[in-house]
Amino acid sequence: MTQINTGFGFSLNSPIRVGIVGTGFAAKLRAEMLVADSRSNLVAVAGHNPEKTAEFCQTFGAEAAVSWRKLVERDDLDLVIVCTVNRDHGAIVLAALENDKHVVVEYPLSLDVSEGERAIELAAQKQKLLHVEHIELLGGLHSSIKESLPSVGKVFYARYITITPQRGVPERWTFQHSLFGFPLIGAISRLHRFTDLFGEATSVNCQAQFWDTKPDFYKACLCNAQLRFANGVLAEAVYGKGETFWQSENIFTIYGEAGTLIFTPESGQLIQGENRQTIKVGTRRGLFAKDTDMVLDCLLNGTPLYVKNTSSLYALKVADAARRSSQTGQKLAIDNS
């Protein structure tokens, strides 16, 4: 049988060999998709906890790698998917690319802008796929917001609030400064929604508060970032989580000269005077599977992905400017050169 090479040169007759770094929620959803799809073969997994990694590998019929460093060096892998703590994203991506692997990484690409830039440059140099997952851009909420935006005319103000109360916060990595990173970098989807909708930001003023419990750990955090965009939009992102909050909130509000849009993850409203129109919001389910399916399509057929590395990197630059603003207490101009 004649083999047909498409996309990045893969044969349609042999599956893409995949390794995963991580054994958490995202890794599980990725693994489920990979083992169910004849186009891919989950070969190896590297995790932090040996017992959990062994259980994960048994579930999905994969081999346990000693470490992520050993995993990226394997000759029997084509693609590495990075689903581990934020701190290690950049280092693993660079190592995988240096070992001639295609790479998928959950956001953020890195906690360090210069490291992220090096990764994107290396992927281009090696002619390898580097895809930064941003499933918030795939979801029904973001699609509905983008489709509804013209209905409110010229937008002048947007506010995105996500508050997540949590009782009895354990000492886990999502509440650890060194592993999660600055909250608006670790949860970069909040600012990426803004940059995807409104384009270039010109300045940011950010305040952050942490309720530290011991060195490197906190039981709650709150970040408030005000961004000015080149098109005149003023946007405000409020992100909080942990024990100091008692009421959850997830509301995206957009004020335009011809109306107001109010969205929750479940539904939206267009408000124009006395008129209120309900806007349907699509499901949030199955987005990791959809992202994985699109990656396989890209590798095999060259199908374009839904997000570009340049936009991922730009969101990271804006989030890092927010971090620096919170540290200095000053409004910072954003370099868009």
Secondary structure per residue as TSV (DSSP state, phi and psi in degrees):
chain	resnum	aa	ss	phi	psi
A	1	M	-	360.0	136.5
A	2	T	-	-76.8	131.1
A	3	Q	-	-87.0	136.3
A	4	I	-	-109.0	124.0
A	5	N	E	-99.6	129.3
A	6	T	E	-136.1	174.2
A	7	G	T	56.9	-116.0
A	8	F	T	-92.2	22.0
A	9	G	T	93.7	8.0
A	10	F	E	-76.4	146.6
A	11	S	E	-81.1	137.9
A	12	L	T	-69.0	-12.5
A	13	N	T	-95.5	-5.3
A	14	S	S	-131.8	136.4
A	15	P	-	-70.0	153.9
A	16	I	E	-75.1	127.0
A	17	R	E	-90.0	123.8
A	18	V	E	-120.8	141.3
A	19	G	E	-119.9	142.6
A	20	I	E	-117.0	135.5
A	21	V	E	-105.2	112.0
A	22	G	-	123.2	153.7
A	23	T	-	-135.1	17.2
A	24	G	S	-86.7	-157.3
A	25	F	H	-58.9	-51.9
A	26	A	H	-64.6	-41.1
A	27	A	H	-61.0	-41.0
A	28	K	H	-62.7	-46.0
A	29	L	H	-65.6	-37.6
A	30	R	H	-63.3	-46.6
A	31	A	H	-61.5	-42.4
A	32	E	H	-57.9	-42.8
A	33	M	H	-67.7	-43.0
A	34	L	H	-65.0	-41.9
A	35	V	H	-74.6	-21.4
A	36	A	H	-86.8	-12.9
A	37	D	-	-104.9	124.7
A	38	S	T	-67.9	-13.5
A	39	R	T	-80.2	-9.2
A	40	S	E	-133.8	156.4
A	41	N	E	-136.6	113.8
A	42	L	E	-77.7	111.9
A	43	V	E	-95.9	-48.0
A	44	A	E	-146.1	154.3
A	45	V	E	-137.8	137.0
A	46	A	E	-118.1	129.3
A	47	G	-	-132.1	172.6
A	48	H	S	-81.3	-37.2
A	49	N	S	-104.4	116.8
A	50	P	H	-57.2	-41.2
A	51	E	H	-67.1	-44.4
A	52	K	H	-65.9	-38.0
A	53	T	H	-64.6	-42.8
A	54	A	H	-61.9	-42.0
A	55	E	H	-64.2	-43.4
A	56	F	H	-60.2	-46.5
A	57	C	H	-64.6	-37.6
A	58	Q	H	-65.2	-40.9
A	59	T	H	-61.2	-40.6
A	60	F	H	-109.3	8.6
A	61	G	T	66.0	37.9
A	62	A	-	-115.1	167.8
A	63	E	E	-96.0	140.1
A	64	A	E	-82.9	126.4
A	65	A	-	-90.5	148.8
A	66	V	S	-63.3	-38.2
A	67	S	-	-159.0	167.0
A	68	W	H	-66.1	-30.3
A	69	R	H	-63.4	-41.7
A	70	K	H	-69.3	-36.2
A	71	L	H	-63.1	-46.6
A	72	V	H	-69.4	-17.2
A	73	E	T	-85.3	-9.5
A	74	R	-	-65.2	139.5
A	75	D	T	-82.1	-14.0
A	76	D	T	-97.4	24.4
A	77	L	-	-123.6	140.2
A	78	D	S	-103.7	-32.5
A	79	L	E	-134.7	135.3
A	80	V	E	-115.7	129.8
A	81	I	E	-110.6	123.8
A	82	V	E	-101.9	112.1
A	83	C	-	-130.1	43.4
A	84	T	S	-117.7	-168.0
A	85	V	-	-59.8	145.4
A	86	N	G	-55.4	-38.3
A	87	R	G	-53.7	-35.4
A	88	D	G	-93.7	-5.0
A	89	H	H	-53.8	-55.0
A	90	G	H	-59.8	-44.5
A	91	A	H	-64.0	-42.2
A	92	I	H	-68.4	-42.8
A	93	V	H	-59.0	-48.1
A	94	L	H	-61.4	-44.5
A	95	A	H	-64.5	-39.9
A	96	A	H	-65.6	-42.9
A	97	L	H	-65.1	-41.2
A	98	E	H	-62.3	-26.8
A	99	N	T	-95.6	21.5
A	100	D	T	62.0	40.2
A	101	K	-	-106.5	147.7
A	102	H	E	-73.6	152.6
A	103	V	E	-137.9	135.4
A	104	V	E	-117.9	133.1
A	105	V	E	-133.9	134.4
A	106	E	E	-67.2	148.4
A	107	Y	S	-63.6	149.8
A	108	P	-	-81.7	156.9
A	109	L	S	-56.1	-41.4
A	110	S	-	-160.8	163.9
A	111	L	S	-86.8	-6.6
A	112	D	S	-123.0	125.2
A	113	V	H	-61.4	-45.3
A	114	S	H	-64.2	-35.0
A	115	E	H	-66.6	-40.0
A	116	G	H	-63.0	-40.6
A	117	E	H	-62.7	-42.5
A	118	R	H	-62.4	-39.3
A	119	A	H	-63.8	-44.2
A	120	I	H	-66.0	-40.5
A	121	E	H	-64.5	-40.9
A	122	L	H	-66.9	-39.8
A	123	A	H	-61.5	-41.7
A	124	A	H	-65.4	-42.4
A	125	Q	H	-63.2	-41.3
A	126	K	H	-84.3	-7.8
A	127	Q	T	56.8	46.2
A	128	K	-	-114.8	150.8
A	129	L	-	-71.8	129.3
A	130	L	E	-124.5	112.9
A	131	H	E	-119.8	122.9
A	132	V	E	-98.2	114.5
A	133	E	E	-64.6	128.6
A	134	H	-	-137.2	72.0
A	135	I	G	-65.6	-16.7
A	136	E	G	-61.7	-27.0
A	137	L	G	-79.5	-17.9
A	138	L	T	-86.8	-22.9
A	139	G	S	-72.6	165.1
A	140	G	H	-64.4	-33.3
A	141	L	H	-60.9	-51.9
A	142	H	H	-66.1	-38.8
A	143	S	H	-61.0	-43.0
A	144	S	H	-66.4	-38.9
A	145	I	H	-62.3	-47.5
A	146	K	H	-63.3	-41.6
A	147	E	H	-67.0	-31.4
A	148	S	H	-87.4	-16.2
A	149	L	G	-54.0	-44.6
A	150	P	G	-61.3	-22.5
A	151	S	G	-71.0	-16.8
A	152	V	G	-103.7	8.8
A	153	G	-	69.7	-147.9
A	154	K	S	-70.3	118.5
A	155	V	E	-80.3	136.3
A	156	F	E	-123.0	-18.1
A	157	Y	E	-152.1	138.7
A	158	A	E	-137.6	143.2
A	159	R	E	-137.0	130.6
A	160	Y	E	-126.8	113.5
A	161	I	E	-115.7	123.6
A	162	T	E	-129.6	110.6
A	163	I	E	-118.7	126.6
A	164	T	E	-126.0	102.5
A	165	P	E	-69.2	147.7
A	166	Q	-	-150.8	120.4
A	167	R	S	-89.5	142.2
A	168	G	S	59.3	54.1
A	169	V	-	-62.2	121.2
A	170	P	-	-78.9	169.0
A	171	E	S	-81.3	83.2
A	172	R	-	-122.9	167.1
A	173	W	G	-65.0	-26.0
A	174	T	G	-73.2	-9.2
A	175	F	G	-118.4	30.8
A	176	Q	B	-122.4	122.1
A	177	H	H	-53.1	-48.8
A	178	S	H	-71.0	-30.6
A	179	L	H	-93.2	-36.4
A	180	F	H	-85.4	-33.4
A	181	G	-	88.6	178.7
A	182	F	S	-55.8	133.4
A	183	P	H	-51.0	-39.1
A	184	L	H	-80.1	-7.6
A	185	I	H	-90.6	-47.5
A	186	G	H	-59.9	-36.4
A	187	A	T	-110.1	53.4
A	188	I	T	-65.0	-15.6
A	189	S	H	-59.7	-27.8
A	190	R	H	-61.8	-47.6
A	191	L	H	-79.8	-29.4
A	192	H	H	-65.3	-34.3
A	193	R	H	-56.9	-45.0
A	194	F	H	-63.7	-48.8
A	195	T	H	-67.1	-31.4
A	196	D	H	-68.8	-36.1
A	197	L	H	-81.4	-38.3
A	198	F	H	-117.4	-4.9
A	199	G	-	85.2	-140.2
A	200	E	-	-73.9	135.4
A	201	A	E	-96.5	143.3
A	202	T	E	-104.0	-25.6
A	203	S	E	-155.7	159.5
A	204	V	E	-143.6	141.2
A	205	N	E	-130.5	117.6
A	206	C	E	-130.3	138.9
A	207	Q	E	-120.4	142.3
A	208	A	E	-136.1	142.0
A	209	Q	E	-133.0	137.1
A	210	F	E	-126.3	141.5
A	211	W	E	-104.1	85.1
A	212	D	E	-73.4	141.8
A	213	T	E	-105.5	-30.3
A	214	K	E	-163.7	170.2
A	215	P	T	-53.7	126.6
A	216	D	T	81.9	-8.8
A	217	F	E	-118.9	148.0
A	218	Y	E	-137.6	156.1
A	219	K	E	-98.1	-11.6
A	220	A	E	-163.9	155.9
A	221	C	E	-146.3	155.9
A	222	L	E	-143.0	127.0
A	223	C	E	-124.3	138.2
A	224	N	E	-131.5	116.4
A	225	A	E	-120.8	127.7
A	226	Q	E	-106.2	125.2
A	227	L	E	-118.8	138.4
A	228	R	E	-106.4	131.3
A	229	F	E	-104.4	156.6
A	230	A	T	-60.8	-27.8
A	231	N	T	-84.9	6.1
A	232	G	S	97.3	-8.5
A	233	V	-	-70.3	134.2
A	234	L	E	-102.1	126.5
A	235	A	E	-126.8	146.5
A	236	E	E	-130.1	126.1
A	237	A	E	-112.7	126.1
A	238	V	E	-119.4	122.0
A	239	Y	E	-131.3	121.3
A	240	G	E	-142.8	149.6
A	241	K	E	-156.1	153.8
A	242	G	E	117.1	-162.4
A	243	E	T	-78.1	-19.5
A	244	T	T	-81.6	-4.7
A	245	F	-	-105.6	142.7
A	246	W	-	-121.4	-5.5
A	247	Q	S	-138.4	125.6
A	248	S	-	-78.8	151.8
A	249	E	E	-152.1	134.9
A	250	N	E	-147.2	90.1
A	251	I	E	-135.5	130.6
A	252	F	E	-115.1	116.4
A	253	T	E	-119.1	132.8
A	254	I	E	-126.3	122.8
A	255	Y	E	-102.3	120.2
A	256	G	E	-121.5	165.9
A	257	E	T	-68.6	-16.6
A	258	A	T	-114.2	10.5
A	259	G	E	157.6	176.1
A	260	T	E	-126.5	139.5
A	261	L	E	-111.8	133.2
A	262	I	E	-128.2	121.9
A	263	F	E	-123.4	139.8
A	264	T	-	-114.4	172.0
A	265	P	S	-60.7	-18.9
A	266	E	S	-96.4	-32.2
A	267	S	E	-161.7	169.5
A	268	G	E	-135.1	164.9
A	269	Q	E	-137.0	137.7
A	270	L	E	-104.7	120.3
A	271	I	E	-113.5	121.2
A	272	Q	E	-136.4	93.9
A	273	G	T	64.8	-126.3
A	274	E	T	-80.2	-11.6
A	275	N	E	-86.5	129.7
A	276	R	E	-128.1	119.7
A	277	Q	E	-113.7	127.0
A	278	T	E	-78.3	137.8
A	279	I	E	-117.3	126.2
A	280	K	E	-72.5	143.2
A	281	V	-	-119.9	126.9
A	282	G	-	-68.5	170.6
A	283	T	-	-69.9	154.7
A	284	R	-	-98.2	-2.4
A	285	R	T	-77.3	146.5
A	286	G	T	77.9	15.3
A	287	L	H	-74.5	-34.6
A	288	F	H	-66.1	-38.8
A	289	A	H	-64.8	-41.5
A	290	K	H	-63.7	-42.5
A	291	D	H	-61.8	-45.2
A	292	T	H	-63.2	-42.5
A	293	D	H	-59.8	-41.1
A	294	M	H	-67.9	-34.9
A	295	V	H	-63.8	-45.2
A	296	L	H	-62.7	-40.8
A	297	D	H	-60.9	-40.4
A	298	C	H	-64.8	-46.7
A	299	L	H	-66.5	-37.3
A	300	L	H	-87.5	-36.3
A	301	N	H	-119.7	-5.3
A	302	G	-	76.1	16.4
A	303	T	-	-65.7	127.3
A	304	P	-	-61.0	145.4
A	305	L	-	-87.1	170.6
A	306	Y	S	-83.4	-10.2
A	307	V	S	-140.1	141.1
A	308	K	-	-99.0	150.9
A	309	N	H	-60.5	-32.5
A	310	T	H	-62.7	-38.3
A	311	S	H	-74.0	-34.5
A	312	S	H	-63.4	-44.5
A	313	L	H	-66.4	-38.0
A	314	Y	H	-65.4	-42.5
A	315	A	H	-59.7	-37.9
A	316	L	H	-65.2	-39.7
A	317	K	H	-63.3	-41.5
A	318	V	H	-66.8	-43.0
A	319	A	H	-63.7	-37.5
A	320	D	H	-69.5	-35.2
A	321	A	H	-63.4	-37.7
A	322	A	H	-62.3	-41.6
A	323	R	H	-59.3	-48.3
A	324	R	H	-67.1	-35.5
A	325	S	H	-63.0	-40.8
A	326	S	H	-66.4	-30.7
A	327	Q	H	-76.9	-35.2
A	328	T	H	-92.7	-18.6
A	329	G	T	73.8	16.0
A	330	Q	S	-117.9	149.6
A	331	K	-	-73.5	134.0
A	332	L	E	-115.0	138.7
A	333	A	E	-76.9	144.9
A	334	I	-	-102.2	125.2
A	335	D	-	-78.3	112.7
A	336	N	-	-106.6	17.8
A	337	S	-	-73.8	360.0
